[in-house]
Amino acid sequence: MSNTISPSITPAAHLAGVRRHTPLIHNITNLVAMNTMANVLLAIGASPAMVHAREEAAEFTAIADALTVNIGTLSPHWVEAMIEAAEAARLVGKPWVLDPVAVGATAYRRETGARLLERLPTVIRGNASEIIALEAGGAGGRGVDSSDPAEAAEQAAIRLARRIGCVVAVTGEVDLVTDGRRLARVHGGHALMPRVTTLGCALTGVVAAFLVGADDPFAATVAALACYAAAGEIAGETARGPGSFAVAFLDALYALDDKALNCRLQLEITDAT
């Protein structure tokens, strides 16, 4: 595929900014994802923190450069920490990213997703089933795996972005990103990526890191997904299976440079309709 790149989307410049500033990313993420999230953020040049206690989550949000909230493994105490941290981010103007894992699976998840939406996330990143369920406020999806292709969530993502005033990223074989006005398609990645648990959760942290200091959350989110896709493509060239892919992916993120990005970028930017 020939490259179709908006001049306003510069993934290499965004990546350089992350490595220059080493943003501190506060992650209230699920129990399965913590280690992967930390390693991925370190590989791209950010600084990860995992602070879940309700007693300190909001206070730490004010210290950090950005917040991520992942609802994968909910408990009442963690939910309240998420709500208070998200509210703190909103009040002090820190970017925050919502990862609505399996939001349509249970009433508790739907309620939690709705409460978090009220705190106006900067970006929502999920698979197609999660975005469709979150936008509709109803049931959908059986768990963390998507039963829908990203394209199926295009209109739901646009509606959700317009309603909340945020960026919505739908990850899949081809990623979609919209702010309700613009729509980006990010090609790349590798078929082994869904076979390595929590790589999607870790992408939420990468998006948060790219948001720090960015004037345009849409461009920053597209850049983060483009870098992730390029690293996945590079890792897939040497991986023999999910285990070796996980190692190769971290190495690819760490070594990612302008040349590798520019020769692998596959972006399409259109108006959202």
Backbone torsions as a table, in degrees:
resi	resn	phi	psi	omega
1	MET	NA	136.4	176.1
2	SER	-76.0	150.5	-178.1
3	ASN	-72.7	132.0	172.8
4	THR	-122.7	98.5	-168.7
5	ILE	-122.3	125.9	174.1
6	SER	-68.8	135.7	179.5
7	PRO	-62.5	-19.0	179.9
8	SER	-85.2	-8.6	180.0
9	ILE	-103.8	109.7	-176.4
10	THR	-126.7	81.4	-177.4
11	PRO	-55.6	-38.8	-178.5
12	ALA	-63.0	-40.2	179.3
13	ALA	-67.2	-39.9	177.5
14	HIS	-64.2	-42.4	178.8
15	LEU	-62.8	-41.8	177.9
16	ALA	-61.5	-37.3	177.9
17	GLY	-63.9	-41.1	177.1
18	VAL	-61.3	-47.0	-177.7
19	ARG	-67.9	-28.6	179.8
20	ARG	-74.9	-39.4	-172.8
21	HIS	-98.9	-16.5	-179.0
22	THR	45.9	63.8	-176.3
23	PRO	-64.8	144.1	176.9
24	LEU	-88.0	117.4	-176.5
25	ILE	-109.0	119.0	178.9
26	HIS	-88.8	118.2	-174.7
27	ASN	-116.5	114.1	166.6
28	ILE	-98.6	89.5	-171.8
29	THR	-120.1	177.0	-173.4
30	ASN	-80.8	163.2	-174.2
31	LEU	-60.6	-33.6	-178.2
32	VAL	-73.5	-28.9	-167.9
33	ALA	-91.8	-12.6	-169.0
34	MET	-56.7	-48.9	-176.1
35	ASN	-65.5	-45.1	179.4
36	THR	-62.8	-44.8	178.8
37	MET	-56.7	-47.2	-178.7
38	ALA	-63.0	-45.3	-178.4
39	ASN	-65.4	-41.4	-179.9
40	VAL	-65.5	-44.1	179.2
41	LEU	-63.9	-40.8	176.2
42	LEU	-62.6	-38.7	-178.0
43	ALA	-64.3	-34.7	-179.5
44	ILE	-87.1	-9.4	177.3
45	GLY	108.4	8.2	177.1
46	ALA	-95.1	173.0	180.0
47	SER	-117.2	116.2	-176.8
48	PRO	-90.5	147.8	171.2
49	ALA	-138.9	139.9	179.0
50	MET	-117.7	97.4	-175.9
51	VAL	-123.2	109.7	-172.3
52	HIS	-113.5	-18.6	-175.5
53	ALA	-65.4	132.4	179.9
54	ARG	-58.1	-33.7	-175.9
55	GLU	-64.6	-19.0	-177.5
56	GLU	-132.1	-4.9	-173.4
57	ALA	-61.2	-46.5	-179.1
58	ALA	-66.9	-41.4	179.1
59	GLU	-61.7	-41.3	-179.0
60	PHE	-69.9	-32.0	177.5
61	THR	-58.0	-37.8	179.1
62	ALA	-67.7	-24.8	178.7
63	ILE	-82.4	-39.1	-174.7
64	ALA	-71.6	166.8	177.5
65	ASP	-87.5	-25.5	179.7
66	ALA	-160.0	162.5	-177.0
67	LEU	-126.4	142.5	166.7
68	THR	-122.0	144.0	177.3
69	VAL	-128.4	120.0	-178.2
70	ASN	-121.4	123.3	-173.0
71	ILE	-95.9	24.7	-174.3
72	GLY	-62.6	-42.1	-179.6
73	THR	-125.4	88.3	-173.6
74	LEU	-82.7	148.5	165.6
75	SER	-149.4	156.0	-175.7
76	PRO	-54.6	-43.5	-178.3
77	HIS	-65.7	-41.0	178.7
78	TRP	-66.7	-38.9	179.6
79	VAL	-59.9	-44.9	179.6
80	GLU	-65.1	-35.4	175.1
81	ALA	-63.6	-40.8	178.1
82	MET	-61.0	-47.7	-178.1
83	ILE	-61.4	-46.9	-177.9
84	GLU	-67.7	-37.9	178.1
85	ALA	-67.5	-43.4	179.2
86	ALA	-63.7	-39.0	177.5
87	GLU	-65.5	-40.5	177.7
88	ALA	-62.8	-42.5	178.1
89	ALA	-60.7	-42.4	179.6
90	ARG	-63.3	-43.0	-175.9
91	LEU	-69.9	-36.2	-178.2
92	VAL	-95.5	0.3	175.8
93	GLY	77.1	27.9	175.7
94	LYS	-89.8	139.2	176.5
95	PRO	-66.2	143.9	174.6
96	TRP	-143.4	149.8	-173.3
97	VAL	-121.5	129.6	177.7
98	LEU	-100.4	128.2	174.7
99	ASP	-114.1	97.8	-171.4
100	PRO	-85.3	65.1	-173.3
101	VAL	-58.2	123.7	176.2
102	ALA	50.3	38.6	-171.8
103	VAL	-62.5	-25.4	-178.8
104	GLY	-89.3	0.4	-170.9
105	ALA	-75.7	-35.2	-176.6
106	THR	-140.2	161.7	178.2
107	ALA	-62.5	-37.8	-179.6
108	TYR	-62.5	-41.1	178.3
109	ARG	-68.1	-40.2	178.6
110	ARG	-62.9	-42.4	179.0
111	GLU	-63.5	-44.0	179.9
112	THR	-64.6	-43.3	177.5
113	GLY	-58.7	-42.9	-179.8
114	ALA	-64.9	-40.6	178.9
115	ARG	-64.8	-38.6	179.8
116	LEU	-70.9	-36.0	176.5
117	LEU	-59.3	-33.0	178.9
118	GLU	-64.3	-19.1	178.3
119	ARG	-91.4	9.8	169.4
120	LEU	54.2	70.9	176.2
121	PRO	-59.1	149.5	174.7
122	THR	-70.8	-41.5	180.0
123	VAL	-138.5	142.1	168.9
124	ILE	-114.4	125.5	179.6
125	ARG	-124.7	120.9	179.2
126	GLY	-158.5	176.9	174.8
127	ASN	-82.9	176.6	-172.7
128	ALA	-61.0	-45.5	-178.4
129	SER	-61.9	-39.0	179.6
130	GLU	-66.9	-42.8	-179.1
131	ILE	-67.4	-41.0	177.7
132	ILE	-61.3	-45.5	-179.3
133	ALA	-66.6	-42.0	-178.4
134	LEU	-65.1	-41.8	-179.5
135	GLU	-66.3	-38.2	-177.7
136	ALA	-81.7	-18.7	-176.7
137	GLY	70.4	19.5	-176.4
138	GLY	-130.2	-171.0	-176.2
139	ALA	-74.6	152.8	176.3
140	GLY	171.9	136.8	179.2
141	GLY	84.7	148.9	-178.0
142	ARG	-101.9	-6.8	-178.3
143	GLY	173.6	-144.8	-175.7
144	VAL	-76.5	-20.3	-179.0
145	ASP	-82.0	143.1	179.2
146	SER	-86.2	135.7	174.2
147	SER	-98.4	5.0	-178.7
148	ASP	-128.8	146.3	172.0
149	PRO	-72.0	158.3	-178.1
150	ALA	-56.3	-38.4	-177.9
151	GLU	-58.9	-29.8	-178.6
152	ALA	-65.8	-21.3	-177.6
153	ALA	-98.8	7.0	-173.9
154	GLU	-57.0	-53.0	-176.8
155	GLN	-69.1	-36.6	176.3
156	ALA	-62.4	-40.4	179.6
157	ALA	-65.0	-42.4	179.4
158	ILE	-64.0	-45.3	178.7
159	ARG	-61.9	-42.7	-178.9
160	LEU	-65.8	-42.1	178.8
161	ALA	-61.3	-42.0	-179.9
162	ARG	-69.1	-38.3	-177.2
163	ARG	-69.9	-41.9	-176.4
164	ILE	-89.1	-22.5	-175.2
165	GLY	75.8	42.7	-174.9
166	CYS	-134.7	-177.1	171.3
167	VAL	-99.4	138.7	176.8
168	VAL	-120.2	127.1	177.6
169	ALA	-114.5	124.3	178.7
170	VAL	-110.5	112.9	-175.9
171	THR	-97.2	141.9	-178.8
172	GLY	-175.2	-155.6	179.3
173	GLU	-58.5	-40.8	167.9
174	VAL	-122.3	122.1	-178.0
175	ASP	-79.2	145.6	174.6
176	LEU	-117.7	139.9	175.8
177	VAL	-135.3	132.9	178.4
178	THR	-144.5	148.4	170.0
179	ASP	-113.0	15.4	-178.4
180	GLY	90.7	-18.2	176.5
181	ARG	-111.3	-41.0	-178.9
182	ARG	-113.7	153.8	178.5
183	LEU	-135.4	123.3	178.8
184	ALA	-112.7	142.6	170.1
185	ARG	-115.4	125.5	-177.9
186	VAL	-112.6	114.0	179.5
187	HIS	-95.6	161.7	177.3
188	GLY	125.1	-152.3	-177.7
189	GLY	77.1	-162.4	-177.0
190	HIS	-153.1	152.2	-177.2
191	ALA	-64.4	-20.0	179.4
192	LEU	-80.1	-12.8	-176.4
193	MET	-58.9	-43.8	177.7
194	PRO	-68.9	-11.5	-179.8
195	ARG	-87.2	-3.6	177.9
196	VAL	-111.5	113.6	-173.5
197	THR	-60.6	141.5	173.3
198	THR	70.5	9.5	173.0
199	LEU	-63.3	-35.9	176.4
200	GLY	-66.2	-42.3	176.9
201	CYS	-59.7	-40.8	-179.8
202	ALA	-66.9	-31.9	176.4
203	LEU	-59.3	-34.5	177.1
204	THR	-57.7	-41.0	176.7
205	GLY	-65.8	-38.4	178.3
206	VAL	-63.8	-42.8	176.6
207	VAL	-57.8	-45.7	179.2
208	ALA	-59.3	-42.9	179.9
209	ALA	-62.2	-39.3	-179.2
210	PHE	-72.3	-23.3	179.1
211	LEU	-71.7	-26.3	-174.5
212	VAL	-63.9	121.0	178.9
213	GLY	78.8	1.0	-177.4
214	ALA	-85.4	138.0	177.6
215	ASP	-78.6	-26.6	-173.9
216	ASP	-126.1	100.5	-178.8
217	PRO	-58.4	-32.3	177.3
218	PHE	-62.3	-50.7	-179.8
219	ALA	-62.8	-40.0	179.9
220	ALA	-64.5	-40.1	179.7
221	THR	-67.4	-44.1	176.8
222	VAL	-59.6	-42.5	180.0
223	ALA	-62.1	-42.4	179.0
224	ALA	-61.7	-45.1	-180.0
225	LEU	-67.1	-35.4	179.0
226	ALA	-66.2	-41.2	177.5
227	CYS	-64.5	-41.1	179.6
228	TYR	-64.1	-42.9	179.4
229	ALA	-63.9	-41.5	179.4
230	ALA	-63.7	-42.7	178.9
231	ALA	-64.0	-38.9	177.3
232	GLY	-63.3	-40.7	178.8
233	GLU	-64.1	-43.0	179.0
234	ILE	-64.3	-45.7	-179.0
235	ALA	-61.6	-37.3	-178.4
236	GLY	-65.9	-18.2	-178.6
237	GLU	-72.4	-22.5	-178.1
238	THR	-119.1	-15.3	-175.5
239	ALA	-69.4	144.2	177.1
240	ARG	-103.7	-10.5	-179.7
241	GLY	178.8	-174.3	-175.8
242	PRO	-59.1	-38.0	-178.0
243	GLY	-64.6	-50.9	179.3
244	SER	-69.8	-28.4	177.5
245	PHE	-64.0	-42.5	-178.6
246	ALA	-58.1	-42.9	179.1
247	VAL	-69.1	-46.0	-179.2
248	ALA	-63.1	-32.8	-179.4
249	PHE	-67.1	-44.5	176.8
250	LEU	-60.9	-42.9	178.4
251	ASP	-62.7	-40.3	-179.4
252	ALA	-66.1	-41.3	176.7
253	LEU	-61.2	-44.6	-178.0
254	TYR	-63.1	-37.8	-175.9
255	ALA	-91.6	-3.6	-174.5
256	LEU	-57.8	130.4	-179.9
257	ASP	-135.9	178.4	-176.3
258	ASP	-57.2	-43.3	-176.1
259	LYS	-63.5	-47.1	-179.7
260	ALA	-63.2	-40.1	179.9
261	LEU	-67.1	-48.7	-173.1
262	ASN	-65.4	-29.9	-179.2
263	CYS	-85.1	-10.2	-177.5
264	ARG	-114.8	-6.8	-177.8
265	LEU	-61.9	129.6	176.1
266	GLN	-136.5	87.1	-176.4
267	LEU	-119.7	142.6	171.3
268	GLU	-128.1	127.9	-180.0
269	ILE	-119.4	123.9	178.1
270	THR	-134.2	173.8	172.1
271	ASP	-75.9	140.6	174.3
272	ALA	-78.1	132.6	-178.7
273	THR	-124.0	NA	NA
